[in-house]
Amino acid sequence: MGPLGLKGNLVPPREGAGLVLFAHGSGSSRLSPRNRFVAEGLHAAGLGTLLFDLLREDEAADRNNVFDIPLLAQRLAAATDWVRTGTALRDRRIGYFGASTGAAAALVAETISPHPVAAIVSRGGRPDLAGAALGRVRAPTLLIVGGEDGPVIDLNRTAYGALACEKSMAVVPGAGHLFEEPGTLEQVVALARDWFVPRLSEGA
């Protein structure tokens, strides 16, 4: 994908709809079944998606890179630039969907990208790892956390307090960190869809 040589899968949006870039968590990739499930739900609502590997294979072998939030954020910002300058989707609104450490990367990327980001959704994320960047985030941000993911709920509440943008936090009852429980990932899809669609649609 673009000059970075990263592998990715792009599904264009319908006319008038925006594109969601996915930032996966540590140990995951563009092939994450959970992110692909969410992406399919967004496709049904007309949104496009870009699922891509934030690291090349040789880089991913170094575990330090997997948790290097500034590096991952730079890659997401570079992918945003590629969409804006290297594809026919340059005029579509952009959203970020981040899972686990990818949520922190999405939040930091929004603060360093020269291109506007219309909305961010975090699933089971670690937004706290965005650090001081939290207070600089401008895009409307939704934090989704599993009701049984105790420590991560607390970390999200702390990060939520640091956000100065339009924001919301949703706790999905009965869900663990990976939202593997029946029906919980479907709730993530519905929450993400309802957050993205009005903010990524033309005329909104």
Residue pairs with C-beta under 8 A, 6 or more apart in sequence:
1 7
1 8
1 10
1 52
1 79
1 82
2 78
2 79
2 82
2 86
3 82
4 56
4 75
4 78
4 79
4 82
5 56
6 52
6 53
6 54
6 55
6 56
6 75
6 79
7 30
7 52
7 53
8 30
8 50
8 51
8 52
8 53
8 79
9 30
9 49
9 50
9 51
9 52
10 48
10 49
10 50
10 87
11 39
11 43
11 48
11 49
11 50
12 19
12 48
12 88
12 89
13 19
13 46
13 47
13 48
13 89
13 92
14 46
14 47
14 48
16 46
16 201
16 202
16 203
17 45
17 46
17 47
17 48
17 92
17 197
17 200
17 201
17 202
18 47
18 48
18 92
18 93
18 94
18 95
18 118
18 196
18 199
18 200
18 201
19 47
19 48
19 49
19 50
19 83
19 89
19 92
19 93
19 94
19 95
19 200
20 39
20 42
20 47
20 48
20 49
20 50
20 94
20 95
20 96
20 97
20 196
20 200
21 49
21 50
21 52
21 76
21 79
21 80
21 83
21 94
21 95
21 96
21 97
22 30
22 35
22 38
22 39
22 49
22 50
22 51
22 52
22 96
22 97
22 98
22 99
22 102
23 54
23 72
23 76
23 96
23 97
23 98
23 99
23 102
23 103
23 105
23 106
23 109
24 30
24 32
24 35
24 51
24 53
24 54
24 99
24 100
24 102
25 98
25 99
25 100
25 101
25 102
25 103
25 124
25 125
26 66
26 67
26 100
26 101
27 66
28 35
28 99
28 100
28 102
29 53
29 60
30 51
30 52
30 53
31 51
32 51
32 99
34 99
34 123
34 178
34 179
34 185
35 51
35 97
35 99
36 51
37 185
37 189
38 97
38 123
38 185
38 188
38 189
38 192
39 49
39 51
41 186
41 189
41 190
41 192
41 193
42 49
42 189
42 192
42 193
42 196
43 49
45 193
45 196
45 197
46 197
47 95
47 193
47 196
47 197
47 200
48 89
48 92
50 79
50 83
52 79
53 60
54 72
54 75
54 76
54 102
54 105
55 65
55 66
55 72
55 75
59 65
60 66
65 71
66 101
67 101
69 101
69 104
69 105
69 108
69 129
69 130
69 131
70 108
72 101
72 102
72 104
72 105
73 104
73 105
73 106
73 108
73 109
73 112
74 109
74 112
75 105
76 96
76 105
76 106
76 109
76 113
77 109
77 112
77 113
80 94
80 109
80 113
80 115
80 117
81 113
81 114
81 115
83 89
83 90
83 92
83 94
84 90
84 94
84 115
92 200
93 118
93 199
93 200
93 201
93 202
94 115
94 116
94 117
94 118
94 200
95 117
95 118
95 119
95 120
95 121
95 139
95 196
95 199
95 200
96 106
96 109
96 110
96 117
96 119
96 120
96 121
96 139
97 106
97 120
97 121
97 123
97 192
98 104
98 105
98 106
98 107
98 120
98 121
98 122
98 123
98 125
99 122
99 123
99 124
99 125
100 124
100 125
100 126
101 125
101 126
101 129
102 125
103 122
103 123
103 125
103 126
103 127
103 130
103 143
104 125
104 126
104 127
104 128
104 129
104 130
106 120
106 122
107 120
107 122
107 127
107 130
107 133
107 134
107 137
107 141
108 130
108 133
109 117
110 117
110 120
110 137
110 138
110 139
111 133
111 136
111 137
111 138
116 139
117 138
117 139
118 139
118 140
118 199
118 200
119 139
119 140
119 141
119 142
119 195
119 196
119 199
119 200
120 137
120 139
120 140
120 141
120 142
121 141
121 142
121 144
121 191
121 192
121 195
121 196
122 141
122 142
122 143
122 144
122 156
123 144
123 179
123 188
123 192
124 144
124 145
124 146
124 149
124 152
124 177
124 178
124 179
125 143
125 144
125 145
125 152
125 156
126 152
126 155
127 134
127 143
127 155
127 156
127 159
127 160
127 163
128 155
128 156
128 158
128 159
130 137
130 159
134 159
134 162
134 163
135 162
135 163
135 164
137 163
137 164
137 165
138 165
139 165
140 165
140 166
140 167
140 195
140 199
141 163
141 165
141 166
141 167
141 168
142 167
142 168
142 169
142 170
142 191
142 192
142 195
143 156
143 159
143 160
143 167
143 168
143 169
143 170
144 169
144 170
144 172
144 188
144 191
144 192
145 152
145 153
145 156
145 169
145 170
145 171
145 172
146 152
146 153
146 171
146 172
146 174
146 175
146 176
146 177
146 179
146 184
147 153
147 171
147 172
147 173
147 174
147 175
148 174
148 175
148 176
149 175
149 176
149 177
152 177
153 171
156 169
157 169
160 167
160 169
168 195
170 191
172 179
172 184
172 187
172 188
172 191
174 181
174 184
175 181
175 184
175 187
179 185
179 188
198 204
